[in-house]
Structures are given as structure tokens and as C-alpha cells.
Amino acid sequence: MPTDFGIPHLFAYLIAATHVLGVLAAIHAVLTVRTAQGALAWGLSLFFMPYLTLLPYLVFGRSRFDAYVKARRRADKQMHQAVAAQDWRPWVEQAKAAHQSPAYQRLGALPRLSSQPGLSGNHVQLLIDGEATFKAIFEALANAQQVILLQFFIIRDDALGRRLRDVLLERAAAGVQVHVLYDGVGSHALSKTFIASLRQGGVQMHDFPTRAGLLNRFQLNFRNHRKIVVVDGEIGFLGGLNIGIEYLGQKPPLAPWRDTHVQVRGPVVASLQETFAEDWYWACRKLPPLLLPSLQDDPGLLCQMIASGPADAQETASLMFVEAIHAARQRVWLSSPYFVPDEALFAALRLAVMRGVDVRLLLPARPDHRIVYAASSLYAFEALRAGVRIFRYQPGFLHQKALLIDHDACILGSANLDNRSLRLNFEASLLIVDTGFNTQVAAMLEDDFSRSRELVNADRRNLHRLQQLGMRVARLISPIL
């Protein structure tokens, strides 16, 4: 008697096959995913929800992460060997003054997380929001005479992006060497016409790849989240803003956009160039032109570049935040668009509260990614219960990344308080040790706090059960967000 292999039977076999593949993928995740949190998140979701997570894991999770790390480390070694042939001794000599600072020494292991030294003799300008940031960047670009090094996670083909394109083409036509690096995933919507126009105009332009071929744009790990601009080796910029009109507050519903950048002059600009050179060398196996910044006569500010990424020997970004919090004795004020901390970071915050440190966390009141926002909210309420003061910024979307340590140090840059920034992305942060500059950052954050709503325990108690469930589900998958 013939067996009926109709649609119902085929559907049953498909369900069974999906579950089997889900179990196999869960085992693969447990054996290969880099962190325990990520392995647990992928393993549980693949085992219990293979219909929803199997395809994303096949595309995003099977990253051959170790192969990327080894390749990146080989490229970095080759790059540093090439740079060693150039005479960078003048700016390295500046490091000696940095280590004599009591405030710098009080930061414990934090300065030793970076391969680049702490350097004195710098001038740093705080740039608050898009108007001030892009005014300063475009003014510097327009005055470039020799070399422009520029990289962003996101470059959009919109009014701001086209303004950038025009000034870069004008400078390239004037004989300036222009090098542009963009992330292939962050800038996935950047048109081929936009890129071609820059290349045809003499601009050296590359995307930041993780693997060859079409699948590079689906690889969410190993992304370059840095925002660095260096002009003529003399003036540099880094921080949280990308190239797009939303960063000028011109894109509802997240407008107005709250963000922070810094402009730097002095020896530390050499560190920005070296960080750019590592990424550029990875993209095209060539060194960009590097220019020594002028040495300053006055003592200036003590700064140190902390470049972090998944190819580091240690988890630099995570350790940076943890050690900075441990070093604090009076205050730790943190600002981040996302708050999905690992256990070490969360424990550091709790211990700081127990030491009597004024611990404050500034977060957005509006979500740009709802699942991340839900996970962030649960962690925020847990931090509130531990004694951390939580503020929700009200006027618009908060995207700035700032960490204030006591009254004499701060860190500004591109790193968020989430697993992606802590372990999976390349980030650029600047440690600044100076009482006067710390006062400026404190005033900026105090103004942000005044525009925010502070959470109270009643907010946590008034959550609906469905909201609590959604937040807890989001937290389960937070390590892979």
C-alpha cells in the first residue's frame, strides 16, 4: 500500500529538520561563540526558537571570528613594522611628561590598556552637537593643504554627505591627498554613484571589510565603529557623530539629536593617525601618508588614545570602563545611548555606589532600536535598585558617549555600553586628564541632567507585566544585539 507523502507529512519533516538543524547550530554556537553570554544567548534561542533564529545565525553568527582576529593581527603587525621605519620619536618622547602626572597614575591600569602612550602638550576643544562639530570639521577640511584622513561608521548620501563629498573633491583637485574609509555595513545604503564620484575625483576611498564577497554586508560582527578625522597631521577629531542629516537633528522622530565630539591639536594627533593607519592597512594593505604634528611649547593637556577592537589581546573597551569606574573616588557620570553591560561592568557600578561614589547614568528616553532599548531599560532598573542614579534625556535622542571620572579625568569617543562596542566593534576613545577640561565636561553633563527625567523606584514598580516580560526576553538575546 503506497505511503501518502502529502503536504502535511512534508510540513512535519520540515519542522523536524528545522529542530535538528537548530540543535546542531546551538551546539556549534556553544563551541565557537566568543563569550559565555553570547554562547548562551545563541544556544538557547537556537534550541527553543529555531524558526526565528536559525537563518539569522547562519548569516550573522557563523562569522569565522578567530580567522578574522588572526588576519587582523597579522595585518597590524605588518603595519607597525612599516611605521617603525618612519621617525616618530619626537611624539613618543612627549610620553615621559605624561607619566609624571599624579592624576594619571591614580587611574591604575587604565593608561596601560592602550599600546599608544599618554602624551602631554595637547589642546582639546569640546564640540557639543552636530552644528558645532561639523562647522569645525568642515572648516579644517577646507583649509587642508597636504593630507586628509577620514573614517566614519556611517556616511550617507544626503545633504550632509554631499557637502562632505564636495569639499573632499575640491581639496583633492587642489592636490591634497584624501583618504576615506567607511564601514561596509554601517554605510550599506551609500550609493555606488557617490563612491564613484569621489574616486574619479582623486579621493582614495575604501570600505572596511570583514570577509570577501557579498556576505560582507551581512556580517554584523567585526565592524568599524570609529569616527576619526585628521587634517595635515595637525588637527584631529573623534567622538560619536557620523555623516548624516540625523546627526544635525534634521530627521524626526529622533530629532533633536544629542551628541558630542572633540577637536584635538598636539602630539596625540599622531595616535589618531596611527589608529587610522591600522584600519586603512587592513582595508587595502597600504600605509596612508602620516605627518608628525607640531610639538607644543606649553604643557597643554595630557591625552591618551585608547583604540579598542576584537583583535586586541584583551577586551580593551570593557576593561577601560571597568577600570575607570574602579579608579573613581568622588563621581562617575556615564552617558550612552545603549546600556547592556556585562557582569564585570555592572559589578563595578554597584561597588562604586557602595564606596560612596556619585554614580549617574544618562540614557535616551526615545528608542532607535526597540529590542536594545527594552534590554537597556531592564538593566537600568536593576542599576537603579543598586543605587545608581538614572536619567532619561527628554528633548530628543541621546547618542553621546561620555565618562567623567572624579574631577580630573574623562573619556570621550565612540564606544557604547553594550556587548557590540565592548567586544565586537573597533572603537576609538580619548582619555583626557585635566581639571579644567573635566569642569567643561561636567557642565555639559549637568545641563543634560537638567533636561532629563530622573527615574525613581516607583517607575520600576509601575511596569506592566507584559513590559517586564518583553524586557526580560530582550535581555536574553542582549549579548548578540
N, C-alpha and C positions, 0 to 999 in steps of 0.2 A: 504494500500500500504506500503510495508516494507521500512524502512528508510535505506539509504545507509551509513553505518559507515565504510567507506573505509579509506585508509591511509591518504588522505587529511584531513578528519574530525578528525582522531586521532591526526594528527600533530597539528591541530588547538586547540584541547583540551589540548595537551601537552604545547603549548605556553601559553594558558590561565592559566593553573595550575602553570607554572613557574612564571608568573607575580603575581599571587595571593600569592604564597609562598614567592616571593621577597618582596611584600608589608608587609606580616606578619613578615618576617625576619628583614625588615627595622624598623618596629615598635619595635621589640624585641631589636634591636641594640640601638635605641634611649633611651629605658627604662633601658638598662643594661650596655652598654659600659661605661667605667670608666671616660673618658674625653669627653668634648664637641667636641673637634676636631675629636676624634676617632668616636664618635657617628654620627657626620655629614658626615664623610668620608664613613663609612659603610652604613648609611641610604641612602645617595644619590646614591651610587654605586649599592646598592641592589634594589632601586626603579627604576633606569633608565637602569641598565645593569645586570639584574638577571641571564642572561645566563652565564655571565663571573664570577659573584661574589657569587652566591648562594652556590655553592659547597664549595668554599674556606671558606665562613663564617660558614657553618655547621661544617667544620673540625677545622678551626682556631679560629673563632670568638666566638663560644659558649664555653667559657673557664671556666665557673663557677668561675670567678675570686674572688668573695667575699669569696667563700668557701676555696679557696687556701690561701687567705690572713689570714683568721681566723685560719686555721690549722697551718700555718707557725708561726703566733704569739703565739699560744699555745705551739708549739714546742720550740720556742725561750725562752719563759718564763720558761719552764721546764729545758732547757739547762742552763740558767743563775742561776736558783736555785741550780743546780748541781755544777756549777762552784763556786758559793758563798761558798760552803763547803770547797773549797781549799783556801789556804792563798796566795792571790795575792796582799796583802797590800804593799809590797816593791815597786812595779812598780806604784801603784796608788799614793804613796807618792811623786813620782817624778813629778806629775802633778802640785804641788804647785809652782815650779820654772817657769813653762810654763806661768802661768797667770800673771807673773810679767813683761813679755816682752811687751814693747810699741807697737812693730810691730804686735804682736799677738792680742793685744787689739784693734788696729786700724782696724782689719778685721771685726769688727762689730759682726753680728750674725753668721758668718761663723763657728767659732770654736764650737758654741753651737748646730750646726746641728748634731753633732756626739754624740752618747752615750758614746764613748770612749774618754778619756781625752787627752789633749795636753801633751806631755812628752819631757823633755829635756834630754841631755846626750846621743844623738844618733849619729851614724856615717852613712852617706849616700854616696853611690857611684853611679854616673850616668853611665848607660850602654847603649851605642849607637849602635843600630842594633843587628842583630842576632849573629854574631860571638862573640862579647864581652859578650852578655847576656848569651848564652849557655855555653861559656867557664867558666864563673863564677858559673853558676848553677851546671854544671856537676862536677866542682871541689869541690863545697860544698857537693854535694850528695856523691861523692866518699869518702869524709872524715867523713861522718856521723857515729856517734858511738851509738846513743840512739834512736832517733825518726826522721822520715821524714814525714812531712805533705805536700801534693802536690795536687793542683787542677788547672785544665785548662778548658776553654770552649771547645777547640779543642785539641784532641790527635789523631794523625794519625798513622796508621801502615805503616810508611815509614822508610827511613834510620834514620831520627832523632828520630822517635818514638821507633824504635827498639834499638837504642842506649840508650834511656831512660829506656826501659824495662830491658836491660841487667844490667845497673848499679843498678837499684832497686832490681832486683833479687839477685845480688851479695851482696848488703847490707842486704837484708832480710836473706840470708843464713848465714851472719856473726852475726845475732842476733839483727839487728836493726828493730824496729817496723816501718813498712812502711804503710802509709795510703794514698790512691789515690782516688780523686774524679774528675769525668769528667761529662760534660753536655751531657744528652742523645740525644739532638738534634744537638748540635754543633759537637759531636763526633759520629754522626749516622753511619758513614762509618767504625768505628772501629770494627775490626773483632772479632768474638767470640773466635777464637783461641788465639789472642793477649791477651784478657782479661783472658781467662782460664789459660794461661801460667803464668801470674802474680799471680793469685790466688793460683795456685798449688805450686808456689814458696814461699808462705807465705805472700804475699802482700794483705793487706786489701783494696779492691777496690770496689767502688760503683758508680753508675750513679746518677745524680741529677734529681729526678723525680718531675713531677707536678701532675700526676694522675696515678693510677694503670692501667696496661694493655698496649695493643699495641698502643692505641691512644696517649700515652705519647710522642712518637717521632713526632707526628703531631701537638703538642701543642707548637706554636711558642712564646707564652707569658710565663712569669714566668720563663725565662731561667737564668742560672747562667753563667754570662759573666766574672767572676773573674778569675785572674791568680795569684795564691799565692803559694809560696814555703817557708817552714820553716824547718830548719835543726837544730836539737838538742836544739831548743828554743833559739838559739844564733844568727842565721843569717837568714834573710828573703829576699824574692824577690817579687816584684809585678810590673805590667806595662801592656804593650799592646801585648806582644808576646805569641803565642800559640806554641804547639808542632807539627811542620810540616816543611817540607823542604822549603816551600814557604817563611817561616819566616827567612830562611837563604839566601833568594834571589836565590833559585835554581829552580824556577818554572815560566817560561815565560807564558804569556806575561807581567805579572806584575813585574817581576824582573827588577832591584834590589829592594828589599823590605826595606822601611824606617820605623823604629820603635824605641821605647825607653822603657827601663826597669830601675828599680833601685834596688840596693842591700842595705839592712839596717842591722845595728847592734845596740843593745841597748834596752832600755825599750819598745820602740814601737813595737818590735818583739812580745811582749805579746799580743798587739792589733791584729796583724796579726793572731796569734794563735786563739784568741777568735772569729775572723771573720770566720776562717776555721771551728772552732768548731760548730758554728751555722749551717753552711751548712751540716757538717757531721752528726750532730744530726738530722737534717731534713731528711737526706737520710736513716739513719739506727737506729735512736733513741738510740744512744750510744755516749758517750763522747770519743774523741780521747785523747791520752796521752798529757798533757800540761806541759811544763817545763818553769820555770822562767828564763828569760835572766839575765846575769850578770849585775850588776849595774856599771856604768862607773864613774871613778874618775873625769874626766874632764867635763866641762859643755856641750860640744858637741852641736848638732843641736836640735832645737825644731821641733818635728814632731807630727802629729795627723792623725790617721787612720779615714777616712770617708767612712764607708761601707753604701751603699745605696741599696734599693730594694723596690719592690711593696708592701711589708708588713709593711713598715715604717708608722708611724703616720702622716708624712708629705711627700711631694715629695722631698726627700733629695737631689737627684742628680740635679734636676732642680734648687732648691734653692741654692745649692752650687755654681753653675755657676753664677746665678743672683747676689748673694751677693758678690762674688769675684769681679765681674765687677763693682758693685756699690762702692766697697771699694777702687778701683783704683783711683789714682790721677795723675800719670805720664804715665803709659803704661799698656795695656792689650794685650798680644800676645797669640793667641789661635792656636792650631794645632789639627786637627781632620780629619779622613777620610770621615766623613759624616757631613753635615751641614743642618739639618732640624729642626730649632729652634722653640720653642713655642713662643707665643706673649710676655711673660714676658722676656724671654732671648733676643729676638730681640729688645725689647724696652730698655733693659739695655745697649745693644751695642750702640744704637742711642744716648741715654743720655750720655754715656761715651764720644762719639765723640763731643757732644755739650759742655761737660765740658773741652774740650781741651786735652783729653787723647789720646795718640798714640795707636789706636786700629788696630791691624793687625790680619788677619785670614789666616792660611796656610792650603791649601786643595790639594788633589791629582789632577793631570792632567789626570790620567787614571782611568776609572771606573772599579770597580769589580762587582758592581750591577748597571745596566744601569738605572733602574727606579729611584733608590735612587740618582744616580749621576745627573739625569735630574732635580729632585726636588731640590737637593743641589745647582745646577747651578742657578736656578731661585732665590733662597734665597740669593745666593752670589751676584748676580747682584743687588738685592734690597739693600743689605748691602753696596755695592759699591756706589750706589746712595746716601746712607745715610752718606757717608764719611768714611766708613771702608776700610782700605787698604787690598785688596785680592791678595793672591799669590797662583799660581798653581805650585806645585812641579814637576819638569821635569824629573829627572833621572829614576824614577820608581814609584811604588805605595807607597803612604804615608799612614801609618796606625797608627802613633803615636798620643797619646792623652796627650797634654800638655797645661797648662795655666800658664802664667807668670804674676804676679801682681806687678807692680811698680819695686822696686829694692831690695826687701827683702822677697818676698814670691812667692811660686809656688805650683801647684798641678799637680801630675803625677799619672797615673793609667790606668784604663780600660774603663772609661766612654766616649762615643762618644756624639756629639752634635746632637742627634736625639731622637725622641719620645721613641724608644725602650730602650735606655740607661737611658733617663730621668725619665721614668715611669714604664717600663715593665720588665727590667732585674735587676738582682743582680750585682752590680758593686763594685769595690774596688779602692779607691783613697787615695793618701798620700799627706797631706798638709805639706810643709816644709817651715819654717820661718827662713831664714838665708841669709845674704847679699852675703857671699862667694859662697854658692851653687846657689843662684839666678844668680850670674855672670856666672857660668858654664852653666846653662840652657839657659841664654841669648845668650852666644857664640854659643851654639848648634843651636839655632833657627836662629841666624844671618847667620850661614853657610847654613842652609836650605833655607833662603830667597835668598841668593846669587845664589842658584841652581834653583831658581824658576822664573816664569814669572809673573810680576805684571799685573793684569787686569786694563784696562783703560775704560773710558766711551764709547770709540769707539767700544770696544768688545761687549758691550750691544746693541749698535745701529746697528751693523752689523749682528745680528742674523736673520736668515731666519724666515719667518712667521711659517713654519712648525716646526722649532725648538722651537719657542716660544709656539706654541700650545702644543707640546709634554711636555715641562717643566710645563706648567700650569695644564695639565691633571695629570702629576706625582705629582704635589703639592696637588691636590685634595685628592689623596689617601695617601699622605705622613704620616698622623698620624697613619696609620695602617701598614706602612712598617717595 
